[in-house]
Amino acid sequence: MEEKNMMLEELNYNVSTNYPVIKIEEEVLDFDLELYDPIKDDVVNKKISDYRGKWLAIVFYPADFTFVCPTELKDLNNYFEEFKNLENVEVIGASTDTVFSHKGWIENEKLFEDFKLSLLSDRKTLISRYFGILNEKSGNSERGTFIIDPNGVLKSIEVSTEPVGRSAKELLRRLKALKFTNENPGNACPANWIEDAPVLKPSVKIAGHVGENLK
């Protein structure tokens, strides 16, 4: 409890600067999460620690009832079953809107037919500030994707400019690569790695000879 209070004090200290508190390969603070679950049609309260033992991808977007954002969420929803078919993987959307806004948006936007992805409400903006992606002028989150491993450690950060949407297919590929390297220590996935493609076993012996050892 004392350690958590110290981390919260650090977070509050950084609120005015909007510098990220969390860095890659660090354990993520155990935030309370308020989500709208369209499958249950209800508000669900969780904590980061509830996802221990699973990979968690949090996909922040600027705001409900906007323009590029629904295309991103539709893209994620199109891959919903593929995400589910990966063992111990959860993907959620997130913005600074309320859960009520999330519900209304899902019910009104034609792109969201049969929508299954839970949406996190970061109404107090603490989580967006923690990851360093809060737009202070608009009060919205930037387009940031964060992947947390089953031990609660941040393993991937992607931040994009607001006018450009992201790819759910690429998120799926990165999740598969992260899972593979986690389950196969000592291996590394090269650029554009897909399942069953060659991997690397980094060592001083192959430095300068990656091409011959990519198998």
N, C-alpha and C positions, 0 to 999 in steps of 0.2 A: 504493500500500500504506500509506504514512504517513497519507494522508487517511482511509482506511478505519479504521485503528487509532484515529485521533482520534475518529471517529464512534462506534466501539465504546466508547471511554472515556466519551464523552458519554452513551451508552445506559446503561452501568453506573452512572454518576453518578445517573441518573434512576430507577434500579430501585427505590430505597426510596420515592420520591415517587409513582411510577406516573403521572407527567405524560407526555403524548405527546412524543416527540422529534421526530417528523415532523409537518409542517404541510402544508396544501393548497398546491399548486403547487411543492412541493419534491421533489427526487429521492430515491427510496426507497433505503435501504441495501441492499446486495447480500447478502441473507441466504441461507444454505444452507437448502434445503427438503427435508424427508422426507415423501413422500406414499404413501398406499396407492392404487393404481390398480386398481379392480375389473374393468376390461376385461382387463388383463394378469394380474390376480390376483397382483400382486407389489408390492414396495416399490420406489419410484422416487426417486432423489435428483436434485434440480435446484437451481438458484440463481435468484434474481430476474432476473438478467441473461440467463438462458436464454429469458426471455419478451420480450426486446427485439425490437421490430418488431411486437409484438402488444399488444392491450389485455388486461389481466389483472384480473379481479374476484376478490378474496379475501373469502369470506363466512364470517366467524367465527360460531360458535354455542356455547352454554355447555358441552354435554357429550354424549357418546354415551349411549345407553340412557336417554334422558330422554323428554320428552313433547311439547312444542311442536317441538323440534328435528327429529324425523323428518318431521313434516308440512312443515317448511320445505325440507328436503332433497328430499323427494318432489316438492314444487312446482318446485324447481330442476331436478330430473331430468326432469320433464314438459316443460320448455323446453330440454332438452339439445340437441336437433337445431336449434332456432331459434338458440341461441347459436352452435352450430357453423356454421350457415349465414351468420352475420355474418362478414365477412372479417377474419381475424387477431384473433380473440377467444377467450380462455380463461377459464373460470369454475371455481374450485375451492372446496370447503368447507374449514373449518379449525376445530380446537379444540385444547385442551391434552391430549387423550387420545393414547395411543400408536397407532402404525399397526396394531398387533395388535388393539387394541380396535376400531379402525375396521373392520377385516376381519370380526371376530366380529359386530359390530353389523349390518353390511350383510347378512351371511349369515343372521341370525336375525330381523330385523325384516321383517314381511310387507309393509310399505309400500315396501320397497326392491327389489321384484322388477324385474329388468332394470335395475339401478342402474348408471350409467355415470360418475358424477361422481367425480373424484379427491379424496381427503380429506387435508389437510395435518395433520401432527402437530407441534404447537408445545409439545412436552413440557417444554422448558426455560423456557417462558413469555416468552422474549425478544421474540418478534414481537408478542405481545399487549401487552407493556409498551411496546414501541416505538410502537404505535398508541394507547396509553393506554386500553386496554379490559380490562385484567386485573382481575378481582374478587379482591381480596387475601384476602377471608374464605373464599371457596370454592376459589380456585385455578383457577377457570374463566374463560373469555373471556366478555365481554358480547356481545350481538348487534350486531356491527359489520361493515359492508360497505365495502370500500375498492377503488376503481377506479384502476388505474395505467395511464398511457398508453404507447404504443410506445417512448417515450424514457425510460421509468422514472420519470416524474413523477406524483405523486399528484394526481388530478383530482376525486375524489368521496369524501365521508365520510358514512356513515349509521350512527347508533348508536341502538338501540332498547332499551326496557326488557325485561327477561327474559320476562315473561308474554305478550308480544305478538309474534306471528310476522310476518315480512316477506313481500313479494310478489315472486315471480320475474318476473312480468309487468312490474312497475315497474322492476326491475333491467334487463330487456331494453330498455325504453323509454329509460332513462337512458344505456345503452351506445350505442344508436342516435343519441341526441342528441349525446353527446360525440364520437362518430365523425364526425357531420355537421359540427359546428363546427370540429373539427380539420382536416377535409378541405376546408372552405369558410371560410377565415379572413375575419373581418369580419362574419360572420353570427352571430346569437344565436337560441336557441330559446326561445319563450315558454312559459308554464305549460302542462302537459299536451301538449306538442308530440309529434306522431307523424309518421311518414314522409309526405312530400308535403304536409304542412300548411304554412301561411304561416310565414315567419321574419322576423326583424327585422335591419336594418342600423343599429346604434346610431350616432348622431351628434347634435351639439348642435341640428341643424336639426329633428329630430323630437321633441325633449324637450317633453313636454306634448301631443304629437300622435301618441301611439303607435297609438291606434285607427285613425287614417286611414292609417297606414303599415304596418299589419300585413298584409302581402301578399307 
